[in-house]
Amino acid sequence: MKPNSLIRYRKGELTVSIKVLLSLVTMAVIALTIANGRFLVGAFYNNLGSIGLSRHLPATRPQALEASQADFERAISWSSSNASAYRSLGRVFYERGSFLAAVHVLEKALYLSPSDRWARFWLGNAYAAAGMEQPAIAAWRKAEARDYFYVGGARYLALGDAVKAESWLRRAVAIDPSSTGAHMLLAYILWGKGNREDALSFLNKVLDLEREGSAEWYFALGEKRRVSMDWDGAFDAYQKAVQLDPSSSKYWYRAGLALYRSGGTIDEVMHFLGKAIETDPQNISTYLVVGDIYLAQANYSEAERWYLKVEEVSAESEYAPLFLGKSALARGALEDAHKHLTQALTRNRHNADVHYYLGLYYKAKGNLREAAAELETAVQLSPATGYYLGLAETYQQIGDYLKALRIYQRMLEIDPDNATAREQIDLLEALLQPHEE
């Protein structure tokens, strides 16, 4: 009897254990269901906020961002481990100008998901906006964001917005000091502003980074000599680059341009520029420089024929109407100039050259206030000495000598060797000095 009672006891114990186990499983399933439910609700609000954010970010309407913020906060309240919601909430805080809040939230997103490159990228943006440049660079570097800033900077430069281009390219260089492309573009921007010494510094860095004796090294050497206005030396360097790599359009293009500046004949120059077009028929810069060569000879019909080729290659580009407008101004056809320049403006309102030549059009018409407004815009988009000079001269014509003086002083800050700015500053200071009684 004892063995049987022992068996019955163990069977009873087993039954009890099974019931307890089933209860635990049931509770776990319920808990998991609740957790999944919270996760799903959190995911729903996260998706809802993301839709609102993607739809309204271009306009950055405060009410739209506020609604997205509320959705992301609900998503987090339902699922506190939702890294995506934290990342998106950080982006909303950034867009609303709450940079420290963005930093806090994006750091939480990275704690939950350390491999989230976009969270790290936006954290870099938030750090930078909050004035923490070094942490920003470190975050961007970890996010491998160099190409983002390099491509963005190149795009802004192509659009004619040199100020934004410089800012983005400087970040690309800070993230990756070995980026030869970013160094080269920064050299172009600084040279365009009249800051030759800094431009040469960036080009020297490119020469240090490139393999000496390579085609790109000779190209960088040519660029350095071009900035130094050594056109013969630049042509020699570009020729060596062409010999090493005749398939590169930019080498042929630069060689032709340097040869033209050093006094080559049209036939000699066109040999190199023709090769540039042959190797890359889509490169509009070559068509524009050929047009400019004919424009300098007052051969307007031939210049405009080459400018129109740009329209064939890139029908949406502002460059064909811009250069046609420039040619029309040169030949005194003001209404044609206005028509072309207005068309260029509708295609790209951020190209400084468009505003500069519109300013010259208004000056030619005698509308000096309108001219000053356009030239002010050109300077804001690209603080180049040529734009400053046009603006200063316009204010002198208006009679606002104090404003003209300040602009010439700004020119001298950018280009300390600018003789025109120094001469005009002396004249205006003498003019504005109170007469002694």
Secondary structure, 3 states (H helix, E strand, C coil): CHHHHHHHHHHHHHHHHHHHHHHHHHHHHHHHHHHHHHHHHHHHHHHHHHHHHHHHCCCCCHHHHHHHHHHHHHHHHHCCCCHHHHHHHHHHHHHCCCHHHHHHHHHHHHHHCCCCHHHHHHHHHHHHHCCCHHHHHHHHHHCCCHHHHHHHHHHHHHCCCHHHHHHHHHHHHHHCCCCHHHHHHHHHHHHHCCCHHHHHHHHHHHHHHCCCCCHHHHHHHHHHHHHCCCHHHHHHHHHHHHHHCCCCHHHHHHHHHHHHHCCCCHHHHHHHHHHHHHHCCCCHHHHHHHHHHHHHCCCHHHHHHHHHHHHHHCCCCCHHHHHHHHHHHHCCCHHHHHHHHHHHHHHCCCCHHHHHHHHHHHHHHCCHHHHHHHHHHHHHHCCCHHHHHHHHHHHHHHCCHHHHHHHHHHHHHHCCCCHHHHHHHHHHHHHHCCCCC
